[in-house]
Amino acid sequence: MLRVCLRGVKATAQKSSGRIRLTNVHQCREYTTGESSGASRVVTAGLLTVTGGIGGTIIYSKWDHKFRAAVERNVPYSEWLLGLALGPASQDAGLPTRKQMEFIQPPSMMEKQMKTSKAKSEKKLKETTEHGVQDSDPASSQPAQNIQEASAEATQIISAISEVQSVPAPCDTEPTAAAETATVLQDTESAATAEPLRERPAEEVAARLAQQNQDEKDVIASLSARLDDSLASSAKATLQAIGAQEAALQAITHHTHKLKEAMEAEGPSEEKSTQWKDLEAALASRTTSVNDAKTALVKANEVLDSLKSVIDKSKGLKISAARPLILAAEENLHKMVVDLDKVVSKVQSAESEAKIVAQYSELVQEARQQFQREVSSLTPEIQANWKGLTGKLSTDDLNALIAHAHRRIDQLNRELAEQRVREQIRMEAALEQQRAEDQKALDKAIGTASQHVKEEARLEQERKLVELREVIEAEMRTQLRRQAAAHTDHVRDVLKVQEQELRAEAEQVLSSKLLEQETRYRQLTQEQLDDFTLDMNAAYARLKGVEEAIDSHVEAEEAARKAHQLWLSVEALTYALKTASAESPSMPLEDAAEAMRASCVDNDFALALASALPEESLKRGVYSEASLRARFNSLRSLARRVALIDESHNTLYQYFLSYVQAALLFEKQQEVPPTQLHSEDLDTFKLLSYASYCLEHGDLELAAKLVNQLRGEARRVVEDWLTEARLTLETRQVISLLSAYANAVGLGTTQAP
Amino acid sequence: MSEKEIGKKLDRCLADGVVKLGTGLGLGIVFSVLFFKRRTWPITLFSGAGLGMAYANCQHDLRSHYLLHTSEQQKQ
């Protein structure tokens, strides 16, 4: 860093100094450095840029490690430079961003999982807390733990599927000991210890769930047992109470009835006494029964209270499965209470009636006693029971009785009037009292009714709640089932996809490996095949070569043989040529030619040549050169003699002249023919001498050529000779060609021994 | 043998000449004896005629090769 700055400073100093120098220089020498100042300026600017770039890179790479890594990767020797400037690069460059990314992803998933697991654990914990007191602690803690673990498993599975780093889920907690009393939220929030998640196998999960279910069932069973017990006991007690109350009622009614009877019945005193005894018995029984009823009621109330408490406790446990039981128990309780109350009210009404009747009876008793007293005061000897007194009484008694009765009636009328007068007041008072009592009773009744109604409403509400809860429970269950189904579907799909992917991958790998192996195998086989083919080809080629060599050998031998034959035949032909004597031509070359042709049936050249042999030579043979020479010598004189004769000069006189010319003209016997014939050489005599010369020197061809130049009669004279010479020449040429060819072939095919 | 031809021709000429001369001579003699009172001029005449005819024949014979006949001309 420092060095960079120093460098920059130096550069700026240089530049400034350069500028100063430039100006100095410029001042000193004005005629120079227009370009050099520009160059130095460019150089300094470049230096500055470079140093600035390097410094900036170093500074930025100190701040951003990724940039540093990129620079170190791409620019060679930058590592060294950056190491010098900044020190070695720290190793945490690559990881944090990735970790951040990964940490970003899981919380969203974990939230969802937390919510679902929360709901789950909420439900489960409710169930666990609805348990009885006994096994609530371990059971709730265990189911809670199971639940938590199950939720943890769920989160694990979900996390494993979504390929998120297995960050410990925040809701995977250990339950506290106070699970039952604490609320669900508190539970999930209080337990914040993170357990390391590990994937539990499905069987364990199922086992745990089964265990949970089992626990629940046990709890419910115990609860229901308890409820049943308490219900039964309360039912018994209530029935008992009701029975007692009924009995009391019965007793009361009986008693009142008896009382009424006793009052109204004016029978003999024994009956009355029996009635009164019965009444007393009835009263006694009524009191006992009432007491019994009271005690039974008290007991029933106790039991009902206990049932209520049990119900409350069960409600406190909050297990939804037991709710209907609880509700049923509550309903039963309510019914029992209602019944009890009804019966109690009945009893009370009966009691009040009895009281009225008793009052009435008392009043009647009082009145009767009064009357009795009056009657007895009036007529002391008359018995109380005046109904059976007909016949026993005298008229005075009767009149006294009637007068008493009248007096009594008057009194009663007066009392009645008085009563009528006070009736109103008393009526009002009584009404007031009655109203008050009615009010009280009404209030009480209202109270009880309202209580009942409240209770019923509450029960209804509870029922509805229970129903709703059930419905919700069912719905939740279906939703959960759906979710589970969806989850399984999703899992199945993902697994399928994964399986497909893996399969495809594996197949690809397998196929690639197979392909590799196959190609290698094919290559090897191909190589082998190629080698084998090569060897085979080589061997075949060699065989072919050998065969060809042999064939060519055979052919060559054949050719050699043929060549030899040809040569021999050509030799025979040549020899046949030589058979020409001085005067007669050679033997006809037919046979020899035939032989030669036979010896070269497949040789076109030789055949062509053989066919080129003139017919005459074949039929008649050819003359030898010597004979031709001799003949020419004789011809020469003749040609000389007719030298002047041609188309235009052919009279006899010309003949004579040419004869004279021939006699007088002397030329060289033999003259060397020039290489080129000029027009003056076309003279007969000269030509003849040239031809003689050629003939003497064996050059028949040139002689023939020269002789061919003769014109006129001389030409006619030498025509035959020329033909013969031509024939001979042709034959000789052909034969020489054939011989040469045969020689060549023979040479070609002849092998050195 | 084309070279022998001229010899043959000449032979023929000679023979023909001799014959014609002889015949002419003879005829001349005859005629001269017979008709022309043994003058010599028919003998020379006839012999000359004979010789001439022989000469002409010889010439014609020697020239015959070079002469184109009308039939050949017509053919040509």
Interface residues (C-beta under 8 A of the other chain):
Chain A: R631 S634 L635 L638 V642 I645 D646 E647 N650 T651 L652 Y655 E713 R716 V717 V718 E719 D720 W721
Chain B: M1 S2 E3 E5 I6 G7 Y55 C58 Q59 L62 R63 H65 Y66
